[in-house]
Amino acid sequence: MRRPFAAAIVVALGTGLLAASCGGSSDGVAAGGTTASSTASASEPTIEQLYRAAGEDVAAVPGTSDNAVGSNRISFLIVDKQSKLIERPTARVWVATGLKQVPFAETTARLEPIGVPGGESAGADGIYVATVTAPSAGTYWYLAQPVGGRKIQALGNMVVRAHTAAPGVGDRAIVSKTPTLASTGGDLSALTTSRTADRALYSTSVAQALAAHEPFVVAFATPQYCQSRTCGPVVDVVSSVRKRPASKGVRFIHVEIYKDNDPAKGVNQWVSQWRLPTEPFTFVVDRKGVIRARLEGAFSAGELERAVAKVR
């Protein structure tokens, strides 16, 4: 499976320029909705001019890439030239249709904590998340400037297509007979590469949840073989939200990525059925079988909990 996130980290640290994007997703729970800028004129700075202003210029390391026309949840890391993560509570974000274009929108990215105590480790404590609305297909550029401390600005881009590769918000969930403890004869090792496996995540399949007309969360992820800096804890985050009282009545499902949990064999049939261009991907589905939120890449327990609250 394609691993753009890890590659982008190397590019960002080595050149300070954004060369690749890693995933993208659309949902209604991301922080910082885009607002259109007003009274744009030739005297206002372009994205490139903002990037070249006083302060340290670096690249935004993307955590999402599957973007479509409309609202997109984007995530990214900011790493300085000394390879240190910049993790401040918020960052201002400007969006434009080109490097030499004046931003048409401004929004706020919030640092979302990732991982849970005792779970898989991540190379970062948090990841910036923002919502960017793209009016048409094309390549968009954004500049992120963390608020507070020494000035630093990170440049990133997002490729927007007419439709996402993976199912989007409003699409129907794909009926998939994903593996369960029953289908594997109770063999938990065949179902997950997690070191702290939660058996409840393997008690039902996507097809069974749809047939029962119950809301559910399905996470496609591989804790052991995840190669990005932040995706390892995703299944632990899903498990932690499952255990919260507010999640009662919602089923939670984890599906691994590779055939027989072996990367050498390629992705499994369920990843192909859901047309996932990257991993991890997590979907929140209502009792009618409609996807109400999708989270590509890493996310916080708070993001998922807010999405679950909308389908209970």
NORPEKA-V586775 format. One record per run of one state. SS is the DSSP state (~ for helix, > for strand, _ for the rest). FROM is the first residue (numbers start at 1). TO is the last residue. If there is no record, write none. Layout:
ss->SS from->FROM to->TO
ss->SS from->FROM to->TO
This chain:
ss->_ from->1 to->3
ss->~ from->4 to->15
ss->_ from->16 to->22
ss->> from->23 to->23
ss->_ from->24 to->24
ss->> from->25 to->25
ss->_ from->26 to->34
ss->> from->35 to->36
ss->_ from->37 to->45
ss->> from->46 to->46
ss->~ from->47 to->52
ss->_ from->53 to->55
ss->> from->56 to->62
ss->_ from->63 to->64
ss->> from->65 to->65
ss->_ from->66 to->66
ss->> from->67 to->68
ss->_ from->69 to->69
ss->> from->70 to->79
ss->_ from->80 to->84
ss->> from->85 to->85
ss->_ from->86 to->89
ss->> from->90 to->96
ss->_ from->97 to->101
ss->> from->102 to->102
ss->_ from->103 to->104
ss->> from->105 to->113
ss->_ from->114 to->125
ss->> from->126 to->134
ss->_ from->135 to->137
ss->> from->138 to->146
ss->_ from->147 to->151
ss->> from->152 to->161
ss->_ from->162 to->171
ss->> from->172 to->172
ss->_ from->173 to->187
ss->~ from->188 to->190
ss->_ from->191 to->198
ss->~ from->199 to->202
ss->_ from->203 to->205
ss->~ from->206 to->211
ss->_ from->212 to->215
ss->> from->216 to->220
ss->_ from->221 to->230
ss->~ from->231 to->242
ss->_ from->243 to->244
ss->~ from->245 to->247
ss->_ from->248 to->250
ss->> from->251 to->255
ss->_ from->256 to->257
ss->> from->258 to->258
ss->~ from->259 to->261
ss->_ from->262 to->262
ss->~ from->263 to->265
ss->_ from->266 to->266
ss->> from->267 to->267
ss->_ from->268 to->268
ss->~ from->269 to->273
ss->_ from->274 to->280
ss->> from->281 to->285
ss->_ from->286 to->289
ss->> from->290 to->296
ss->_ from->297 to->300
ss->~ from->301 to->309
ss->_ from->310 to->312
